[in-house]
Amino acid sequence: MSASSEKADLRNRYRFERRERYLDHSFAYLATSLEFTKASNIASYISFGDEPSTTDLNAVILKNGQSLYLPRIVVNELEWVQWNGDASQLIPSKLSKNILEPIGPAIPELSKIELVIVPALRIDRSGYRLGQGGGFYDRALTKLSAWSIGLIHPDEISSEDLPRESFDIPLKAAATPDLLLRFKN
């Protein structure tokens, strides 16, 4: 079985498991970690459905006076737009009505972003993640020099290596609602 088809099978299984046991948790505690307190410019996203919620964390980032950037899909790439917390500045994505994207100008200098929060279905002990399958974040991570962290629910750290393809980029850390795990990669 190819890594691509194995990933597709795992995505279906992990989405089902997530739907069956979803609980809403806060990730606001991450804002007190060293990596977050050092960063002035943080990229995040607006979570939806049974994804780990970014609501509290995004609010704390803004409250702390840090600049918050959200992704917007343009063709097959992500671009980043500064967001001030105003929900009226979010519109449904062309890709999916469930995904909210910011309106406004994209930042021209990606090097400005120091930390990026990434969605994931699972993350293994080496920092490799299984995302939703579009490859948007893997392509974005190749262009960002930012410290990267994936948000997952409890029990979504895989004890086995996830299937990998040449374009997969490992994260620097994973976070559950009560654990911050930094990887040595």
ZIBELDA-V166681 format. One record per run of one state. SS is the DSSP state (helix for helix, strand for strand, loop for the rest). FROM is the first residue (numbers start at 1). LEN is the number of residues. If there is no record, write none. Layout:
ss-><SS,SS>
from-><FROM,FROM>
len-><LEN,LEN>
//
This chain:
ss-><loop,helix,loop,helix,loop,helix,loop,strand,loop,helix,loop,strand,loop,strand,loop,helix,strand,loop,strand,loop,strand,loop,helix,loop,strand,loop,strand,loop,strand,loop,helix,loop,strand,loop,strand,loop,strand,loop,strand,loop>
from-><1,3,22,28,33,34,39,41,45,55,64,67,75,77,84,87,90,93,100,103,106,107,110,113,115,120,122,125,129,131,136,144,147,152,157,159,173,177,179,183>
len-><2,19,6,5,1,5,2,4,10,9,3,8,2,7,3,3,3,7,3,3,1,3,3,2,5,2,3,4,2,5,8,3,5,5,2,14,4,2,4,3>
//
